């Protein structure tokens, strides 16, 4: 029994990693772009070009500093169970998400053709936490999971011709991860499953490195094309897992659990997350000097995310079984349409729509990550004077995601997840 219990604990630690990296990239790294649902690759005409298309940096004509934040607020995150487990009629809720990923950009010309930029972005991030965690039916899969990732992105832009720009930069990603879940055990006295311990796995801040590149071609005064790429980045984490006992109400069983598991001990562990590469292609057309439309297609290379290893390195008496969990994610696309019109010399309005595919196969859907296809509807406003202010609002609705089957060797946790969120972006540029 204790070998099985230890393996269950290790598996839970492993499951933390794919949750964070899959299906929860944060594309909203600039508020002007956000108002057009991220359809910005062929414009890239503010400092957020460092994220959306480094080629846009080549056309910078003055020094600018931008700072902003995207407030992500969960409106609904519900689960409705199905047979055989947790059963029809069961329901649960996540705690409402409330996060503030920031973005900061600095750009300036070095000469008439060479430009410099430095960006700090938060392109990946996630927090999921379930209400009433000790009664939640999925507590042996996850009670809380969190990821933070920050990119430091120095970039150079070269205006090769008056109409053609190239950009290239380096990316240093700093990230940490956390997973909390409960560990089950069969009570031999009652033949029922009870909670033996809570597991907390914490991966410390570690670094990974990559690059970004882009081109922007202003083919005519009305028509422009953009192409950008951000490389895959692997972050290797080290940290600790800790098992804290939960009383079963039976002293004999509690003693047996304490004898079989390394409780109240920091268990050294290491793992890796393979953040995917991303590419974007956009076309923008100005129908009039005050009215522009852009369409983008974005590709994300999640197929590189095949599995995640979890290795406990503490040795005998201070570790759990190491293991590898297959993921088998797929490459996906999202499609973005945005428009903007200049209402006056100082005011600009924007609208946008995005359809975003999930990379997650049905058998991977769980309380750890209930991801789904989503639709986003956006509106934005920009003010330009001696300084600039951009505001945007996005309503993000996920399609209901139902799991009805499991991978071989996986137990059932069937049901339907329903999720909606609201995003508010603000960026100031000086």
LUMNU-449919 format. One record per residue (C-alpha): x, y, z; residue in one letter; residue number from 1. Coordinates in nm, 2 decimals, padded with zeros to 4 digits. Layout:
N
       c1       c2       c3   residuo   num
        X        Y        Z         A   NUM
...
//
This chain:
430
       c1       c2       c3   residuo   num
    00.00    00.00    00.00         X     1
    00.28    00.25    00.09         X     2
    00.45    00.20   -00.24         X     3
    00.13    00.28   -00.42         X     4
    00.07    00.58   -00.20         X     5
    00.42    00.71   -00.26         X     6
    00.37    00.67   -00.64         X     7
    00.04    00.87   -00.61         X     8
    00.22    01.15   -00.44         X     9
    00.49    01.16   -00.71         X    10
    00.23    01.16   -00.98         X    11
    00.05    01.45   -00.83         X    12
    00.37    01.65   -00.82         X    13
    00.43    01.57   -01.18         X    14
    00.09    01.68   -01.29         X    15
    00.17    02.04   -01.18         X    16
    00.40    02.10   -01.46         X    17
    00.18    02.05   -01.77         X    18
   -00.10    02.24   -01.62         X    19
    00.10    02.56   -01.60         X    20
    00.25    02.55   -01.95         X    21
   -00.05    02.42   -02.15         X    22
   -00.34    02.64   -02.27         X    23
   -00.27    02.94   -02.05         X    24
   -00.03    03.16   -02.24         X    25
   -00.11    03.53   -02.18         X    26
   -00.11    03.71   -02.52         X    27
   -00.23    04.04   -02.37         X    28
    00.10    04.22   -02.33         X    29
   -00.01    04.56   -02.46         X    30
   -00.34    04.74   -02.42         X    31
   -00.35    04.90   -02.77         X    32
   -00.32    04.55   -02.92         X    33
   -00.57    04.41   -02.67         X    34
   -00.84    04.65   -02.79         X    35
   -00.80    04.48   -03.13         X    36
   -00.80    04.13   -02.98         X    37
   -00.42    04.10   -03.04         X    38
   -00.44    04.16   -03.42         X    39
   -00.13    04.37   -03.42         X    40
    00.15    04.19   -03.60         X    41
    00.13    04.40   -03.91         X    42
    00.10    04.73   -03.72         X    43
    00.34    04.70   -03.42         X    44
    00.34    05.07   -03.40         X    45
    00.38    05.12   -03.02         X    46
    00.65    05.00   -02.77         X    47
    00.46    04.66   -02.73         X    48
    00.61    04.58   -03.07         X    49
    00.89    04.42   -02.86         X    50
    00.64    04.14   -02.78         X    51
    00.41    04.13   -03.09         X    52
    00.65    04.19   -03.37         X    53
    01.01    04.30   -03.32         X    54
    01.02    04.43   -03.68         X    55
    00.80    04.72   -03.57         X    56
    01.09    04.85   -03.35         X    57
    01.27    04.95   -03.67         X    58
    01.02    05.23   -03.73         X    59
    01.06    05.39   -03.39         X    60
    01.13    05.77   -03.42         X    61
    01.14    05.88   -03.06         X    62
    01.21    05.76   -02.71         X    63
    00.91    05.61   -02.54         X    64
    00.85    05.44   -02.21         X    65
    00.53    05.23   -02.15         X    66
    00.40    05.07   -01.84         X    67
    00.08    04.88   -01.80         X    68
   -00.11    04.59   -01.65         X    69
   -00.38    04.35   -01.75         X    70
   -00.63    04.27   -01.48         X    71
   -00.77    03.91   -01.53         X    72
   -01.09    03.84   -01.33         X    73
   -01.26    03.50   -01.33         X    74
   -01.64    03.54   -01.37         X    75
   -01.73    03.17   -01.37         X    76
   -01.53    02.85   -01.31         X    77
   -01.77    02.57   -01.24         X    78
   -01.76    02.19   -01.26         X    79
   -02.06    01.96   -01.29         X    80
   -01.98    01.59   -01.24         X    81
   -02.08    01.28   -01.44         X    82
   -02.09    00.91   -01.37         X    83
   -01.92    00.70   -01.27         X    84
   -01.72    00.95   -01.06         X    85
   -01.77    01.20   -00.91         X    86
   -02.13    01.13   -01.03         X    87
   -02.43    01.32   -01.17         X    88
   -02.55    01.59   -00.95         X    89
   -02.20    01.67   -00.80         X    90
   -02.08    02.03   -00.85         X    91
   -01.79    02.24   -00.74         X    92
   -01.64    02.58   -00.81         X    93
   -01.29    02.74   -00.83         X    94
   -01.20    03.04   -00.64         X    95
   -01.25    03.34   -00.87         X    96
   -00.92    03.42   -01.05         X    97
   -00.78    03.77   -00.98         X    98
   -00.44    03.84   -01.13         X    99
   -00.25    04.14   -01.25         X   100
    00.02    04.05   -01.51         X   101
    00.23    04.36   -01.59         X   102
    00.42    04.48   -01.90         X   103
    00.69    04.74   -01.93         X   104
    00.87    04.87   -02.24         X   105
    01.14    05.12   -02.33         X   106
    01.23    05.20   -02.69         X   107
    01.46    05.46   -02.84         X   108
    01.65    05.53   -03.17         X   109
    02.02    05.48   -03.18         X   110
    02.05    05.62   -03.53         X   111
    01.82    05.68   -03.83         X   112
    01.82    05.31   -03.90         X   113
    01.91    05.13   -03.58         X   114
    01.67    05.12   -03.28         X   115
    01.69    04.97   -02.93         X   116
    01.42    04.83   -02.70         X   117
    01.39    04.66   -02.36         X   118
    01.07    04.48   -02.26         X   119
    00.95    04.30   -01.94         X   120
    00.66    04.08   -02.02         X   121
    00.45    03.81   -01.85         X   122
    00.36    03.58   -02.14         X   123
    00.26    03.27   -01.93         X   124
    00.08    03.25   -01.60         X   125
   -00.19    03.07   -01.41         X   126
   -00.36    03.03   -01.08         X   127
   -00.63    02.77   -01.02         X   128
   -00.76    02.70   -00.67         X   129
   -01.07    02.51   -00.57         X   130
   -01.32    02.61   -00.30         X   131
   -01.37    02.39    00.00         X   132
   -01.05    02.20   -00.09         X   133
   -01.08    01.93    00.18         X   134
   -01.43    01.83    00.05         X   135
   -01.36    01.88   -00.32         X   136
   -01.40    01.55   -00.50         X   137
   -01.09    01.63   -00.72         X   138
   -00.86    01.71   -00.43         X   139
   -00.64    01.41   -00.50         X   140
   -00.57    01.57   -00.85         X   141
   -00.53    01.94   -00.75         X   142
   -00.64    02.19   -00.48         X   143
   -00.42    02.47   -00.60         X   144
   -00.18    02.52   -00.88         X   145
    00.02    02.84   -00.98         X   146
    00.27    02.95   -01.23         X   147
    00.46    03.28   -01.27         X   148
    00.68    03.36   -01.57         X   149
    00.86    03.69   -01.65         X   150
    01.05    03.77   -01.97         X   151
    01.33    04.02   -01.99         X   152
    01.35    04.10   -02.36         X   153
    01.63    04.33   -02.50         X   154
    01.58    04.38   -02.88         X   155
    01.74    04.56   -03.17         X   156
    01.56    04.69   -03.47         X   157
    01.70    04.77   -03.82         X   158
    01.52    04.98   -04.07         X   159
    01.67    04.82   -04.38         X   160
    01.47    05.04   -04.62         X   161
    01.21    05.31   -04.56         X   162
    00.94    05.05   -04.58         X   163
    01.11    04.73   -04.44         X   164
    01.21    04.66   -04.08         X   165
    01.38    04.37   -03.91         X   166
    01.40    04.30   -03.53         X   167
    01.59    04.05   -03.33         X   168
    01.61    04.00   -02.95         X   169
    01.70    03.77   -02.67         X   170
    01.46    03.64   -02.40         X   171
    01.55    03.55   -02.04         X   172
    01.25    03.39   -01.88         X   173
    01.23    03.36   -01.50         X   174
    00.96    03.13   -01.36         X   175
    00.84    02.94   -01.06         X   176
    00.57    02.67   -01.01         X   177
    00.36    02.54   -00.72         X   178
    00.11    02.26   -00.68         X   179
   -00.11    02.16   -00.38         X   180
   -00.31    01.84   -00.36         X   181
   -00.42    01.58   -00.11         X   182
   -00.29    01.22   -00.10         X   183
   -00.55    00.94   -00.06         X   184
   -00.52    00.61    00.13         X   185
   -00.76    00.32    00.18         X   186
   -00.88    00.29    00.54         X   187
   -00.86   -00.09    00.60         X   188
   -01.09   -00.05    00.90         X   189
   -01.38    00.11    00.70         X   190
   -01.28    00.01    00.34         X   191
   -01.31    00.38    00.24         X   192
   -01.08    00.63    00.09         X   193
   -00.95    00.89    00.33         X   194
   -00.70    01.18    00.32         X   195
   -00.36    01.08    00.44         X   196
   -00.16    01.40    00.38         X   197
   -00.15    01.72    00.18         X   198
    00.13    01.76   -00.08         X   199
    00.28    02.09   -00.17         X   200
    00.54    02.10   -00.44         X   201
    00.73    02.43   -00.49         X   202
    00.97    02.49   -00.78         X   203
    01.20    02.79   -00.70         X   204
    01.26    03.07   -00.95         X   205
    01.48    02.94   -01.23         X   206
    01.58    03.08   -01.57         X   207
    01.55    02.97   -01.93         X   208
    01.67    03.14   -02.25         X   209
    01.54    03.20   -02.60         X   210
    01.50    03.46   -02.87         X   211
    01.24    03.66   -03.07         X   212
    01.25    03.79   -03.43         X   213
    01.02    03.97   -03.66         X   214
    00.98    04.16   -03.99         X   215
    00.74    04.44   -04.08         X   216
    00.69    04.54   -04.45         X   217
    00.49    04.85   -04.53         X   218
    00.42    04.74   -04.89         X   219
    00.21    05.06   -04.97         X   220
    00.09    05.35   -04.75         X   221
   -00.23    05.14   -04.70         X   222
   -00.11    04.78   -04.69         X   223
    00.14    04.62   -04.45         X   224
    00.25    04.27   -04.36         X   225
    00.41    04.14   -04.04         X   226
    00.57    03.81   -03.93         X   227
    00.70    03.74   -03.59         X   228
    00.85    03.44   -03.40         X   229
    00.92    03.37   -03.03         X   230
    01.13    03.06   -02.96         X   231
    01.05    02.77   -02.73         X   232
    01.22    02.80   -02.39         X   233
    01.28    02.52   -02.14         X   234
    01.30    02.61   -01.77         X   235
    01.46    02.34   -01.54         X   236
    01.32    02.38   -01.19         X   237
    01.46    02.26   -00.86         X   238
    01.27    02.28   -00.53         X   239
    01.10    02.08   -00.26         X   240
    00.79    01.87   -00.21         X   241
    00.65    01.84    00.14         X   242
    00.39    01.60    00.28         X   243
    00.19    01.73    00.58         X   244
   -00.02    01.47    00.76         X   245
   -00.40    01.49    00.78         X   246
   -00.56    01.31    01.07         X   247
   -00.78    01.02    00.96         X   248
   -00.95    01.00    01.30         X   249
   -00.79    00.66    01.36         X   250
   -00.46    00.66    01.56         X   251
   -00.36    00.32    01.43         X   252
   -00.40    00.43    01.07         X   253
   -00.23    00.76    01.13         X   254
    00.07    00.58    01.28         X   255
    00.09    00.34    00.98         X   256
    00.08    00.64    00.74         X   257
    00.36    00.82    00.94         X   258
    00.57    00.50    00.92         X   259
    00.53    00.46    00.55         X   260
    00.57    00.82    00.42         X   261
    00.84    01.09    00.47         X   262
    00.60    01.33    00.64         X   263
    00.70    01.69    00.75         X   264
    01.02    01.66    00.55         X   265
    01.14    01.87    00.25         X   266
    01.19    01.63   -00.03         X   267
    01.43    01.76   -00.30         X   268
    01.28    01.75   -00.65         X   269
    01.35    01.87   -01.00         X   270
    01.13    01.90   -01.31         X   271
    01.11    02.09   -01.64         X   272
    00.85    02.29   -01.83         X   273
    00.89    02.32   -02.21         X   274
    00.73    02.65   -02.30         X   275
    00.62    02.64   -02.66         X   276
    00.74    02.85   -02.96         X   277
    00.49    03.09   -03.12         X   278
    00.46    03.25   -03.47         X   279
    00.23    03.52   -03.59         X   280
    00.14    03.64   -03.94         X   281
   -00.07    03.95   -03.99         X   282
   -00.21    04.17   -04.27         X   283
   -00.33    04.52   -04.21         X   284
   -00.51    04.75   -04.46         X   285
   -00.61    05.12   -04.42         X   286
   -00.94    05.17   -04.61         X   287
   -00.92    05.54   -04.52         X   288
   -00.65    05.74   -04.33         X   289
   -00.87    05.70   -04.02         X   290
   -00.99    05.34   -04.06         X   291
   -00.77    05.03   -04.05         X   292
   -00.85    04.66   -04.03         X   293
   -00.60    04.38   -03.95         X   294
   -00.63    04.00   -03.96         X   295
   -00.38    03.77   -03.78         X   296
   -00.32    03.40   -03.76         X   297
   -00.11    03.28   -03.46         X   298
    00.05    02.93   -03.43         X   299
    00.17    02.78   -03.10         X   300
    00.39    02.47   -03.11         X   301
    00.25    02.27   -02.82         X   302
    00.34    01.94   -02.99         X   303
    00.69    01.98   -02.84         X   304
    00.52    01.93   -02.50         X   305
    00.52    01.55   -02.51         X   306
    00.59    01.47   -02.15         X   307
    00.72    01.60   -01.82         X   308
    00.97    01.43   -01.59         X   309
    00.96    01.45   -01.21         X   310
    01.27    01.34   -01.04         X   311
    01.30    01.32   -00.66         X   312
    01.67    01.35   -00.57         X   313
    01.67    01.31   -00.19         X   314
    01.77    00.95   -00.17         X   315
    01.64    00.67    00.05         X   316
    01.40    00.79    00.32         X   317
    01.39    01.14    00.18         X   318
    01.22    01.10   -00.16         X   319
    00.92    00.96   -00.35         X   320
    00.92    00.76   -00.67         X   321
    01.04    00.95   -00.98         X   322
    00.82    00.92   -01.28         X   323
    00.74    01.07   -01.63         X   324
    00.39    01.17   -01.74         X   325
    00.30    01.17   -02.11         X   326
    00.11    01.48   -02.24         X   327
    00.08    01.45   -02.62         X   328
   -00.04    01.81   -02.68         X   329
   -00.10    01.93   -03.03         X   330
    00.00    02.24   -03.22         X   331
   -00.29    02.49   -03.24         X   332
   -00.39    02.81   -03.41         X   333
   -00.58    03.12   -03.30         X   334
   -00.73    03.37   -03.53         X   335
   -00.77    03.74   -03.46         X   336
   -00.96    04.03   -03.63         X   337
   -00.92    04.39   -03.52         X   338
   -01.02    04.73   -03.64         X   339
   -00.94    05.08   -03.53         X   340
   -01.08    05.42   -03.63         X   341
   -00.94    05.77   -03.56         X   342
   -01.23    05.96   -03.41         X   343
   -01.03    06.28   -03.37         X   344
   -00.67    06.39   -03.35         X   345
   -00.65    06.27   -02.99         X   346
   -00.90    05.98   -02.98         X   347
   -00.89    05.63   -03.13         X   348
   -01.15    05.35   -03.09         X   349
   -01.08    04.98   -03.14         X   350
   -01.28    04.66   -03.17         X   351
   -01.16    04.30   -03.19         X   352
   -01.25    03.93   -03.19         X   353
   -01.03    03.62   -03.13         X   354
   -01.10    03.25   -03.16         X   355
   -00.84    03.04   -02.97         X   356
   -00.80    02.66   -02.99         X   357
   -00.70    02.45   -02.70         X   358
   -00.40    02.21   -02.73         X   359
   -00.53    01.98   -02.46         X   360
   -00.67    01.63   -02.55         X   361
   -00.99    01.53   -02.38         X   362
   -00.83    01.26   -02.16         X   363
   -00.61    01.53   -02.01         X   364
   -00.89    01.75   -01.89         X   365
   -00.90    01.76   -01.51         X   366
   -00.92    01.99   -01.21         X   367
   -00.55    02.06   -01.27         X   368
   -00.63    02.22   -01.61         X   369
   -00.98    02.23   -01.75         X   370
   -00.88    02.40   -02.08         X   371
   -01.11    02.46   -02.38         X   372
   -01.15    02.65   -02.70         X   373
   -01.24    03.01   -02.63         X   374
   -01.38    03.32   -02.79         X   375
   -01.28    03.67   -02.70         X   376
   -01.47    04.00   -02.77         X   377
   -01.27    04.33   -02.72         X   378
   -01.32    04.70   -02.72         X   379
   -01.05    04.96   -02.67         X   380
   -00.98    05.33   -02.66         X   381
   -00.66    05.53   -02.70         X   382
   -00.59    05.89   -02.60         X   383
   -00.29    06.07   -02.75         X   384
   -00.16    06.41   -02.62         X   385
    00.16    06.50   -02.45         X   386
    00.14    06.15   -02.32         X   387
   -00.06    05.84   -02.43         X   388
   -00.32    05.63   -02.25         X   389
   -00.47    05.31   -02.38         X   390
   -00.76    05.11   -02.23         X   391
   -00.92    04.78   -02.33         X   392
   -01.18    04.54   -02.21         X   393
   -01.21    04.17   -02.32         X   394
   -01.48    03.93   -02.25         X   395
   -01.34    03.58   -02.27         X   396
   -01.58    03.28   -02.28         X   397
   -01.47    02.92   -02.29         X   398
   -01.67    02.65   -02.46         X   399
   -01.81    02.40   -02.22         X   400
   -01.54    02.12   -02.19         X   401
   -01.66    01.77   -02.11         X   402
   -01.45    01.47   -02.03         X   403
   -01.61    01.13   -02.09         X   404
   -01.31    00.90   -02.12         X   405
   -00.96    00.85   -01.97         X   406
   -00.62    00.75   -02.09         X   407
   -00.51    00.39   -02.03         X   408
   -00.43    00.34   -01.66         X   409
   -00.61    00.66   -01.56         X   410
   -00.91    00.66   -01.33         X   411
   -01.23    00.85   -01.42         X   412
   -01.30    01.21   -01.31         X   413
   -01.57    01.29   -01.56         X   414
   -01.79    01.59   -01.60         X   415
   -01.82    01.93   -01.76         X   416
   -01.62    02.25   -01.69         X   417
   -01.77    02.60   -01.76         X   418
   -01.54    02.91   -01.76         X   419
   -01.58    03.28   -01.83         X   420
   -01.34    03.57   -01.76         X   421
   -01.31    03.94   -01.80         X   422
   -00.98    04.12   -01.88         X   423
   -00.92    04.49   -01.83         X   424
   -00.60    04.64   -01.97         X   425
   -00.44    04.98   -01.91         X   426
   -00.11    05.11   -02.06         X   427
    00.04    05.45   -02.01         X   428
    00.32    05.58   -02.25         X   429
    00.55    05.87   -02.18         X   430
//
